[in-house]
């Protein structure tokens, strides 16, 4: 007797895998767990996919294929917004999988993923520049420079990916409408003639920090760049001029070093941003001050923001709960402040906007070559105001 596989089984597996990876992190999910979510055995799952890396690869590719299909059909900026919003809502895990987990793919696949994203941005850029050209021709202004158009399109992509980080599932139709509005606002931001934004600040001189502090800074950088599992204590020690075993004079384990480095970075983030908000006069001034402080922090601490995003799931459960609680409290502060400034926003729309802001800024300071722009700080301030609805 021939046993037929249910139609759409591969798509069902990919949907379950994407959801599990999104919620728990790639390292925390087993093939057995994915199989159970589909209602099949692990051996049956291996008939469809050879292992977790292929499952992650296909889950990411499924979302990117949907994005490329939508963008190829887009002929206007509104069409671009519709395509981005539809994928952000219909493939909600995609943002997390691309920004956090895709770096765990084999190098060749990571390179292919980057090429696919660049091709998507190229499609968006062509539409944006063509539409801007029609408007500027009538107004006798210069056309939109390619670097500006690309930065705007990457920012729109990141803003929509912010939906992936919401713990609550928004109402799909409302979320899609709001994301279309945010894309339109981002793509309309003028970047010409921007002034210098928040300064990144000078790097500390060698020897100006205690060895423990040097290890914390090196750990954040290496964990972000290579991933926790790909960094050895020998590499950590070499980064600060000591042997690998000497690391254990300062920290009990590599996991302890990861936890301490994220704690120290969170403390600095809270001190800078909350301090700016607390000393400003009135909600509007506080929101502007907080935005400036967050952008300034991001410009100086892109490695921490990347490590926070990618390595939180590697923490021990108690440390992970503390990190998640911090993010929740930080978000709540911003949502509450935004709703004071814009009382017409309900809680759900304010959360979407704040998540979009964080994703846009966090990606912006780490997305080369655009992160090397001397005016990046001011660009991010303008884009941040746009997604918050302040401009």
N, C-alpha and C positions, 0 to 999 in steps of 0.2 A: 504494500500500500504506500502511495506517495503522500507524504505530509507536506501540505502547502503552508508557506509562511503567510501570516495575515498581511493584507495590503497595508502599506504605510508603516511597517514595523521599524524600518531604519529611521524614518522621520520621528517616530514615537521615541525611539531610543535617544536620538539626538536631543529632542526636547527635554527629556528627563535628565540627561547628562548635563546639558547646559544649565538647567535649573539647580541641580545639585552642586555643580562647580561654582555657580554664582552665589549660592547661599553659604556654602561651607568652605570654599577654597579647594583648588585642585588636589592638594596633598591630603586633604581630609576625607576624600571620597574614594571609595573602592569600586571596582567593577561589580562586585557582588551587590553593593548598595544600588548601583544603577540598574542592574538586572532585576532586583526586587521591586524597584519603582516601576518597571515596565511590566512586571508579572511573569518573568521568565527566569531561567536558571543562568548562572554565570557561564557554564559551557555553551549554552544557546547564544548568549551575548557575543562570545568569541567567534561564533560563526559569521557575525555581521562585522565585527571590528577586532583587529588583532590585539589591541591593548588600549590603555588609557591615553597615551600620546595621540594615537590616531583618532580616538573619540573626541579629544579636545580639539584637534585640528579640524575635524569635520563639523563640530559644533560651531566653531568660529567661522568656518567657510560658509556654512549654511546662512548665517546672518549677513555676512559680507556679500554673498551672492544676491540676497534679497535687496541689499542696499544698492549694489551696482545696477540691478535690473530697474529699480525705481529711478535712479539718477539718469540712466540712459533715456528714459522717457520724458525727463524734465526739460521743458523748453523755456521756462521763466523762473525767476527767483521764487515765486509762490510755489511752483512745481518742485523746486529743490527742497523747500521747507516741508512740503507734503511728503516727499520721499523720506527725508530724514525723520520726520515725526512718526510716520507709519512704521518704520523699522525700529525706532526707539521703543515704541509701545508694543509692537508685535513680536519683537525679539529683545525683550527687556534685559536678559542677561548679557547681551552682546558687549555692552560698554565695559562691564567688569571683566569679561573674558579677554577682551583685547587689551585693556589697560593693565590688568593684574596678572592674568594667567598665561597669556600667549607667549610671554618671554620664556616660558618653560618648554616651548616647542623646540625641535631641532633647529640649528642655525639656518639651514636652507629654507625651512618652512617659515621661520621668522622673517627672513628676507623677502620671501614671496608675499607674506602678509603685508609688509611695509609697501611693497610695490602695488598691491591691490588698493591699499588706502590712498597712495599717491594718485593712482589712476582715478579713484572716486573724487578726490579733491580737484583733479584736473578737469573733470566733467563739471563740477560745481563752479570752478573758476571761470570756465569758458562762458557759462550761462550768465554769471554775475557781471563779467566784464562787458559782454555784449549788451546786457540790459542797461548797465551804467553808461555805456557809450552812447546809446540812444538818448538818454536823458541829458548827458553832459554836452552832446552836440547841439541840442536845442539851447542849452544855457551857455554855450561857448566856454566850457571849462576843459581842463586837461583830463584825459582818460585815466581810469583807475590803474595804477601801476601793478604789474604782476605780483611782486612780493606782498603788497598790501592785500590784493585779492586772495592770495593763497592763505595769508594769516587769518583773514576774515572767515574763509571757508573751513580751515582747521578749527577755528574757534566755534563756529556753528556746530560742527561735528561733535566737539567736546561737550558743548552745552547740552546737546540732546543725549549724549552718553551719560550725563549726570543723573538721568532718570533711573539708570541701572542701580544706583546706590541707595535708593529709597527702600526702607524696610517695609513700608506700607504700599500696597498696590493701588495706584490711583485709578480713578474711573477713566477707562480708555478713551472715550470720545472727548472728554474735557481735557485730558492730558495731551492728546494729539493736537487739539485746537490751540492750546497754550504753547506747545513746542513750535508750532508753525509761526505763532506770533513772535516767539523768541528768536527763531532763525531769521525772520524778516528784520527784527531790530538789530541783530548782530551784523547782518550783511549790509545794513544801511549806515553803520558807524563810519564816520570820516576819520581816516588815519593820516591824512596829509597834513604836514606842518605840525606834527605832534611835538610837544616839548619833552624835556627829560622828566621821567616819572620817578617813583621812589627809587633811591639808589640801592644797589646791591650791597655796598659797603665793602671795605677792605677785608681780605682774609687775615686771620690772626698770624702773627709772626711765629716761625718755628721756635719751640722752646718757651713760648709765652703761656702755655697751659701745662698743668700737671699731666703726668703720663696717663692717668685714668681718663682725664678729659680728652686727651689725644686719641685714646682707644675708642671712646664713645663716638667721636667725630669720624674716625676711620671706619668704624663698624657701620655707621649709617650709610656712608658713601659706598662701601664695598657690598653691603647687603642689598642696597638699591641697584647697583650696577650689575651684580652677578647672581643675586639670589642667595638666601641663607644657606642652602645645601651646597652651593658651589664655592663657598668661602671657607678656608681652613684657618685654624689658629696660627699656622705658620705665616699665612698671608696677612692676617690681622697684625701679628707681631712685626712683620717686615714693614708694614705701612707706617709704623711709628718708631722703627729702629731697634726693636728688641726681638728676641727669639720667640718662637711659638709657645713653648712651655712657660715663658715668663708672663704670658697673658693671664695664667691662672693665679698669679700673685695678686691680681686686681679683681678678677671675676671667677666664680666657681666653675662656670661652663660657658660655652658659646651661646647657649640659650639665655643664660643670665645676662650676658653682654648685650644681646639683642633687646631684651626687656628693658635694661637700664638705658640703652641708647634711645629707645622710643620714649621712655619716661622723660628723659632730659629734654628731648626735642619738644614734647608736649608742653612741658613747663615753660619753655621759652615762647612757644606759640601763644599760650594763654596769657603770659605776662605782657607780651607786646600788644596783642590785639585787644584783650580785655582792658588793659591799661589805657589804650587810646580811646576806647568806647567810654570808659568810666569818667575820663577827664573832659569829654566834649560836652558842650552845652546844648541840650535838647536832642530828641530822637534823630532829626535830620542830620545834624552835625555829627552825632555819634555814629550814624551809619556810614557817612562819608569818611570819618576818621578810622573806623574799623576796616573799611574797604582799603584805604591807603595803607594801613598797618599790615593787613593780610597780604596785599600785593608785595609790599616791601619785604616781609618775612619770606614769602615764596621765592623772591628773586635771590635771596641769600641762602635759602634752605631747601632747594629743589630735591636734594638727596633724601632729606627727611620725609618730604611729602610723598616721594616715590616709595620709600621703605615702609611708611605708614600704610600706604595702599596695598603693597604687595606682600608684606611680611607679618602683618597683624595676625593672620591665621596660623602662623608658625609659633606664636606665643603659647605658653602653658595656659590652661583654661582660666585660672584666676587672673593672670596678667591680661589675657584676651578680653575678659569681661570688663576690666578697668579701662582698657583702650576703647572698647565699644561704648562704654558709658560716657567717656570723655567726648567722643565724637557726637553722641546723642545730645549731650548738654551744650556743646559748642553750637550745634545746629539749632537747638532750641533758642539759644540767645539771639542768633541772627534772624530766625523766623519771627520771633517776638518783636524785635526791633523794626524789621521791615514792615510788619503789620501796623506798628504805630505810625510809621511814615506814610504807608499806603493802606489805610483802613478798609479800602474796598477789596483788598485781597483776602480771600478765605485762607484757612490754614493749609489746605492742600496745594493751592496755587503758589503760596509763599514758599512752601517746602520745595516745590519743583524749581522755582527761581533760584533759591539759595543753593540747591544741589548743582544747578547749572553753573552758577558763579564759581563754586569751588572746583568743579571739573574743568572749566575753562581756564582758570588761573593755574591750577596744578599742572595741566597739560602744557599750557603756554610757556612755562619756565623750563620745561624739559624737552620740548619739541624742537630739535635742531633741524635746519639751521636758523629757524625763525626766532629761537630763544636768544640768539646772538645780536638781535637788533638793539642798537643803543637806545632806542626810544620804546623798548618793550614795556617798561613800567607804565608809561602814559597810555600806551595802547591797551594794556590790560585794565587800567582804570576806566577808560572809555567803554570798553566791552563789558566790564562788570556793571557799570551804571546802566547799560542797555538791558542786560538780562534782569536786573533788579527793577527795571522800569523807572529809573531816576533821571533819564535823559530823553 
